[in-house]
Amino acid sequence: MTPPPKSIVFDLDGTLVDSMPDIITSFLYAFGQAGLPTPDEAEVRALIGLPLQDMYGRLAPEHVPALVAIYREHYPRNFLNRSRPFPGVVEVLRTLRERGYRLAVATTKRTDMARQFVEALGLAAELDHVQGTDGFPHKPAPDVIHRALHALGAEGLWMVGDTIHDIAAGKAAGLRTYAVTWDARAEATLAAAAPDVLQPDLRGLLAHLPPLA
């Protein structure tokens, strides 16, 4: 019997793509359009990694549907304003695929939005599957990881992410965890989540994933 392929699962925003400026701009834009006081950017950054509804629910619980609707209309028209893959990401993904690994994204974004975003960034060709969170428990629950691996028919090896939610979800799914900081401000928070590996970029992942026989 042929063993299942080996897979690496990646978070998307903040892990593969430097997308925070565009996300935060669209998030705050919704408050202005709804005629509501705009929260401080630092408040928003602290919520990144949660589903959109939960983020708005923490800051304006009585206005969640309206704010979500405005965001979802504005963000796709503006998500390439400043968002770009982090340095070296494309090369790391290509190297891992050349070494025989299957690559999946598991994100809190909805699947349709995540796939549209990945396609627009030119990353679709480097990934085998893009799985969003659609009506099931979000990270730190492992559901989105399980669904990504099931879609690939693969055995998961590592979960790669930039938030404590990613690390917790990876552990819950039984995967090793690689936390990437990209920004030194996140190092202490991620270290407290006790990932197997904590690195400033994704290049260090290659040392743990030699070519498959």
DAVEN-V913657 format. One record per residue. N is the residue number from 0. RES is the residue in one small letter. SS is DSSP state (alpha for helix, beta for strand, coil for the rest). PSI is psi in radians with two decimals (none if undefined). OMEGA is omega in radians with two decimals (999 if undefined). Layout:
<<N RES SS PSI OMEGA> <N RES SS PSI OMEGA>>
This chain:
<<0 m coil 2.28 -3.12> <1 t coil 2.22 3.13> <2 p coil 2.70 3.13> <3 p coil 2.67 3.09> <4 p beta 2.73 3.11> <5 k beta 2.41 -3.03> <6 s beta 2.56 3.00> <7 i beta 2.33 -3.12> <8 v beta 2.30 -3.10> <9 f beta 2.44 2.82> <10 d coil 2.91 -3.08> <11 l coil -1.26 -3.07> <12 d beta 2.20 -3.14> <13 g coil -0.16 3.12> <14 t coil -1.04 3.07> <15 l coil -0.54 -3.00> <16 v beta 2.34 3.02> <17 d beta 1.52 -2.99> <18 s coil 0.01 -3.06> <19 m alpha -0.74 -3.13> <20 p alpha -0.75 -3.14> <21 d alpha -0.65 3.09> <22 i alpha -0.83 -3.09> <23 i alpha -0.70 3.12> <24 t alpha -0.82 3.13> <25 s alpha -0.65 3.13> <26 f alpha -0.80 -3.12> <27 l alpha -0.58 3.11> <28 y alpha -0.68 -3.10> <29 a alpha -0.63 3.13> <30 f alpha -0.81 3.13> <31 g alpha -0.76 -3.14> <32 q alpha -0.51 3.14> <33 a coil 0.00 3.14> <34 g coil 0.52 -3.11> <35 l coil 2.68 3.05> <36 p coil 2.41 -3.11> <37 t coil 2.19 3.14> <38 p coil 2.91 3.10> <39 d coil 2.51 -3.12> <40 e alpha -0.61 -3.13> <41 a alpha -0.60 3.08> <42 e alpha -0.69 -3.13> <43 v alpha -0.78 -3.13> <44 r alpha -0.61 -3.12> <45 a coil -0.31 -3.10> <46 l coil -0.12 -3.11> <47 i coil 2.35 -3.09> <48 g coil -0.34 3.05> <49 l coil 2.77 3.04> <50 p coil 2.69 -3.09> <51 l alpha -0.78 -3.13> <52 q alpha -0.69 3.14> <53 d alpha -0.66 3.11> <54 m alpha -0.88 3.12> <55 y alpha -0.58 3.13> <56 g alpha -0.53 3.13> <57 r alpha -0.49 -3.01> <58 l alpha -0.48 -3.11> <59 a coil 1.19 -2.97> <60 p alpha -0.42 -3.11> <61 e alpha -0.06 -3.02> <62 h alpha 0.32 -3.02> <63 v alpha -0.91 -3.09> <64 p alpha -0.76 -3.13> <65 a alpha -0.75 -3.12> <66 l alpha -0.74 3.12> <67 v alpha -0.75 -3.14> <68 a alpha -0.74 3.13> <69 i alpha -0.78 3.13> <70 y alpha -0.82 -3.05> <71 r alpha -0.34 3.03> <72 e alpha -0.65 -3.05> <73 h alpha -0.77 -2.99> <74 y alpha -0.84 -3.11> <75 p alpha -0.41 3.11> <76 r alpha -0.16 -3.05> <77 n alpha 0.15 -3.01> <78 f coil -0.06 3.05> <79 l coil 0.16 -3.13> <80 n coil -0.82 -3.13> <81 r coil -0.15 -3.07> <82 s coil 2.31 3.12> <83 r beta 2.66 2.99> <84 p beta 2.49 3.07> <85 f coil 2.72 3.14> <86 p coil 2.30 3.07> <87 g coil -0.11 -3.07> <88 v alpha -0.85 -3.11> <89 v alpha -0.74 -3.13> <90 e alpha -0.71 3.12> <91 v alpha -0.79 3.13> <92 l alpha -0.78 3.14> <93 r alpha -0.71 3.14> <94 t alpha -0.74 3.13> <95 l alpha -0.70 3.11> <96 r alpha -0.68 3.09> <97 e alpha -0.51 3.13> <98 r coil -0.06 3.03> <99 g coil 0.13 -3.11> <100 y coil 2.58 3.00> <101 r beta 2.43 -3.02> <102 l beta 2.30 -3.14> <103 a beta 2.63 2.96> <104 v beta 2.41 3.03> <105 a beta 1.85 -2.97> <106 t coil 2.77 3.06> <107 t coil -0.31 3.00> <108 k coil 2.69 2.98> <109 r coil 2.64 -3.07> <110 t alpha -0.77 -3.11> <111 d alpha -0.74 3.13> <112 m alpha -0.73 -3.12> <113 a alpha -0.76 -3.13> <114 r alpha -0.66 3.08> <115 q alpha -0.72 -3.13> <116 f alpha -0.83 -3.14> <117 v alpha -0.73 3.12> <118 e alpha -0.78 -3.11> <119 a alpha -0.53 3.14> <120 l coil -0.12 -3.12> <121 g coil 0.36 -3.11> <122 l coil -0.15 -3.04> <123 a alpha -0.65 -3.10> <124 a alpha -0.29 -3.11> <125 e alpha -0.05 -3.05> <126 l coil 2.58 3.13> <127 d coil -0.41 3.14> <128 h beta 2.48 3.05> <129 v beta 2.03 -3.10> <130 q beta 2.12 3.04> <131 g coil -3.09 -3.12> <132 t coil 1.91 -3.03> <133 d coil 1.56 3.03> <134 g coil 0.34 3.04> <135 f coil 2.93 -3.05> <136 p coil 2.42 -3.10> <137 h coil 2.93 3.04> <138 k coil 2.43 0.32> <139 p coil 0.03 2.99> <140 a coil 2.63 -3.04> <141 p coil 0.08 -2.97> <142 d alpha -0.77 -3.08> <143 v alpha -0.55 3.08> <144 i alpha -0.81 3.12> <145 h alpha -0.72 -3.12> <146 r alpha -0.66 3.10> <147 a alpha -0.79 -3.13> <148 l alpha -0.67 3.10> <149 h alpha -0.72 3.14> <150 a alpha -0.58 3.13> <151 l alpha -0.27 -3.00> <152 g coil 0.68 -2.97> <153 a beta 2.79 3.00> <154 e beta 2.15 3.13> <155 g beta 2.40 3.11> <156 l beta -0.87 -3.07> <157 w beta 2.54 2.87> <158 m beta 2.23 -3.08> <159 v beta 2.16 -3.11> <160 g beta 3.10 -3.07> <161 d coil 0.10 3.12> <162 t coil 2.87 3.10> <163 i alpha -0.48 3.10> <164 h alpha -0.70 3.10> <165 d alpha -0.78 -3.10> <166 i alpha -0.76 3.12> <167 a alpha -0.71 3.13> <168 a alpha -0.73 3.11> <169 g alpha -0.75 3.11> <170 k alpha -0.72 -3.14> <171 a alpha -0.48 3.11> <172 a coil -0.06 3.12> <173 g coil 0.35 -3.14> <174 l coil 2.74 2.91> <175 r beta 2.71 -3.02> <176 t beta 2.34 3.13> <177 y beta 2.02 3.12> <178 a beta 2.24 3.11> <179 v beta 2.33 -3.08> <180 t coil -0.79 -3.00> <181 w coil -0.45 -3.06> <182 d coil 2.15 -3.06> <183 a alpha -0.39 -3.14> <184 r alpha -0.43 -3.09> <185 a alpha -0.12 -2.97> <186 e alpha -0.81 -3.08> <187 a alpha -0.73 -3.14> <188 t alpha -0.80 -3.13> <189 l alpha -0.64 3.11> <190 a alpha -0.62 -3.14> <191 a alpha -0.39 3.10> <192 a coil -0.09 3.07> <193 a coil 0.97 3.03> <194 p coil 2.82 3.07> <195 d coil -0.63 3.13> <196 v beta 2.41 3.07> <197 l beta 2.08 -3.05> <198 q beta 2.76 -3.14> <199 p coil -0.26 3.11> <200 d coil -3.03 -3.07> <201 l coil -0.17 -3.06> <202 r alpha -0.53 3.14> <203 g alpha -0.34 3.14> <204 l alpha -0.54 -3.09> <205 l alpha -0.53 -3.13> <206 a alpha -0.38 -3.12> <207 h alpha -0.04 -3.03> <208 l coil 1.37 3.12> <209 p coil 2.90 3.10> <210 p coil 2.44 3.09> <211 l coil 2.53 -3.12> <212 a coil none 999>>
